[in-house]
Amino acid sequence: MGVINVTPDSFSDGGHFDTTRKATEQVERLVQEGADILDIGGESTRPGSRSVGANEELSRVMPVIEFALSMNIPVSVDTSKPEVMRVAIDAGVTLVNDTNALQAPRALEIVANSSVMTCLMHMQGNPETMQLNPHYSDVVAEVMSFLKQRVASAIAAGIARDRIIVDPGFGFGKTLAHNLALLHQLDKIAAMGWPVMAGLSRKSMLGTITGNAVDNRVHASVAAALLAVGQGARIVRVHDVKATRDAFSVFAAMDRIDPGFLKNPS
């Protein structure tokens, strides 16, 4: 999943694609690099960010969504606003990716009355305050419990099981230790039975580990994506599509190789 933030203040690429022209050029670039789906958002959810109005969010994302759809690639809308969900669904998006797990009034109903898939993400608190003092007794158990509850609510609202994806929410109300615990035990979340999406690309946890600034975390992001897939993630949400695909090509080649070749290569 290639990320396109049509915002002036996203943590990684804020302002890089804050016009329709720049964002559509990035759409073309990520498609050429091999993205399987594009995730287009018009509101930053970085730590400390504040919400924008639905009309402003729509004005940012819809021209980019419409352009992306014209390229015949599946498109996801990254939003927590039911008004934005409805317009994007009507335009033809494939997925509603909601960091608030469809908890806003009417969000469940809007998605249930469509055929789109949805990704339900865990977040402790809200973007403005989530990193002030995140705490858990058992982060993996608590994230799993929340996701099970939101999946149950989605199914009760009429969203079929096979339309649901879950996301543990790396970096959303979590310390480095919390994030590493979730990555280490991501297989437990995958074992719940729903496809897992992992969004680790360029995040502050990688900066803390490597000491690198946000625009110099490609290698760490690729490593994190590989680890997530190794632990059962089905979708990785990334900024650097080509680098990640190249790494996955090597990763996949090891699965395809004949074991006999390893014993007697020739």
N, C-alpha and C positions, 0 to 999 in steps of 0.2 A: 504494500500500500504506500503510494507516494503522497507526501504531505505538501499541501499548498495553503499557506496562511495569508489570506487577503486582509492583512491587518498592519497597522503601524507599530505594534508593540508586542508581537509574539516573542517568546524567549530566544528563539534560535534565528529566525529570519524575518523578524518584525521590520517592516518598511521595505524589504527587498521586493516584495510582490504586492504592494499596497495600491497599485492601479490595475485596471482591467488589462491593459496592454502587457504589463510586466507579468501579471499572473497567467495570462493565456500563453505567453512565451514559455513560462515554466511548465505549463500543462504539456506543451509540445515536447519540451526537453525530457520530462519524466516518462512520457509515452515512448519516446525514442530509446530511453535507457532501459525500458522493459518493465515498467510498472504494470501490475495486473489490475489495479484499481486505484483511483485517485480520491483522496480525502480532502475536501475543500471546506475551509472554515473562515468565518468573518469576525470572530471574537476571540481575543487572546484568553487563554486559561492559565497563563504563567503565574507563578506565585506573586501575589500582590496586585494582580490585575483587577480592573473593575468592569462591570457589565456594560454593554452598549444596548441601545434600543433595537427592537426587532426591525424597524424600517431601515435603520442604518446598516444592520447586519445583512438584510436582504439586498440592499443596494450594492454591497460589497461582493456578495457571493453569487448572486443569480447570473450576472453576465458571464462569469467564469464557469459556473456549472453548465450553462447552456452551450458554451463553446466546447467544454470537455465532452458533453454528450454528443455533440456533432462529430466527434472523432471516434464514436462507436467503442468507447471504453466504459466499463462500469464506474459509476461515480458515487461517492459517499458524501453526505453533508454532515459536517462536524458542528453540531448545534445542540443546545439544551432548550431552545425556545419552540413551543408548539406552533407558533405562527410561521416560523421559518421552516420547520419540518413540513408543514402542510404545503407550502408553496413549492418547496424542493421536490416533494413527492409528486405533486401534480406535474412538475417539469420532467420527471422521469428518473430520479436518482434510484440507485439500487439498495442503498444502505443509509440508515440514520445512525450516526455514531454520537452517542450522548454521554458526556462525562458525568451527567447527573442521573443516569440510569432511568430515564423516563419518569422522574418523580414530579415534574411540573404538572399542574392541573391540565388535563386534556391530552397530555403527551401520549399516554398509553392508548387512549381512544383513537387518536389520529393515526398512529402506527398500526393499530389493530385493524382499522378500516381500510388498510392498503395491503399491498402484497410485498412490501419491501422487507428486507432484513433489518435487524437492529443490533447494535453493540451496547451492552450495559456495562458501565464502568464503575468501579469503586473509587470514591473520594471521601476523605475525612475532612469535614468542614466545607469551605468554599474557596475559590481561587484567591480571594483577597486576604484570607487569614490562614489558609490550610498549612502553611509551613512555619507558623509561629511556635507551636509546641505540640507536634503530633505525638500521640501516645497510644499504645495498645498493650493489653495483657498478653495476647498471642496474635500477632499481626496476620499470620496465614489463616488461622481458624476464624478470625473476625472478618477478614475479607471474604473467605468462602461462605460464611454465614450470610453476609450481606448479599452476595451475588445469588445465592440460592433463594433468598427472599424476593429479590427483584425478578428473578426468572419466574418464580411462582406467581407473582403479581402480573407479569406479562402474559403468562399462559392463561391465567384467570380472566384477563381482559380480552382474550381471543387471539393472541399472537401464537402461532404454531411453534412447537419446539424447534423445528428445523429452520426457523427464521431468526434464531437467537445466537448471538456471540457474546462472550464475556471477556472483560478486561480488568485485571487486578489494579490498574491505575498506578503504575510506577511513577513516583514523584508527586503524586496528588495526596498531600497530607501524610507523607512518609519521610523518615530519616534515611540516611544511607544504610543503616543496619536493617531497617524495615524492608527497603528495596532489595537488598541482597538476600534476605530471608525469603522473600517472595520469589525471586529468581531461582534460588536454590531449590525451592519446593514447588515450582510451577507445575510439575507433573501431578501434584495433588489436585490443583485447580483443574488441570486438563482432565483428570480422572472423573470429575463431576459429570462429564458427558456432553459438554457444549464446546464448540470451537473456541480457542483462546486467542485473543489478539494481544500482542505485547508492543507497547510503545516506549522504547528505551532510547531512541535516537537523540543524540546530542544532549541528553539531560544532565542536570547538575550533578547527579550521582557519579557520572563518568568524569566530570570535571574534578570532583573531589578525589576520585581514585587516581587520576592521571596528572592532575595539576594543569590541564589544558583548558584554554578559553573555549567558549561555545562554538566558535568557527573553526576549531582545530580538534574535533572529536570524532572524525570519520572512522579512524581505525578502532577506537574504543566502541563506537556505535555498532560497527560490523561484528566485532567480537561478542557484544551483548546480544545482537540479533541471532547469531549462531548458537549461543548458549540457550537462548529462549526456545528456539526451534528444537534443539536437542532435548529440552525439557517438556516438549509437547505443544508449543505454540503453533497455531495453524496460519496465523497472519502476523506479519511484522510491519509496523507503521514507521516508515523511515523517510529521512530527507535525502539520503544519498543512495538512490536506487541502483545505479550501475555498480557501485562498489559492493553493495550488499548482494546483488544478483551474482556477481563474479564469485564471491565467497561461497554462495550457495551452490554454484555449479561444481566447485571443487568438493564441497561437502556431499553433494548428491552422487558424484562420481564414485566415491568410496562405497556407497550403498549398492551401486550397480556392478561393481567389479566382481569377477569370478574369484572365489577364495583360493582356488588352485593357482591362479596367477601370482598371488602373493607368495606362495611357497616356492614357485619355480618360474619367475618372470623370464620372458625371452622375447 
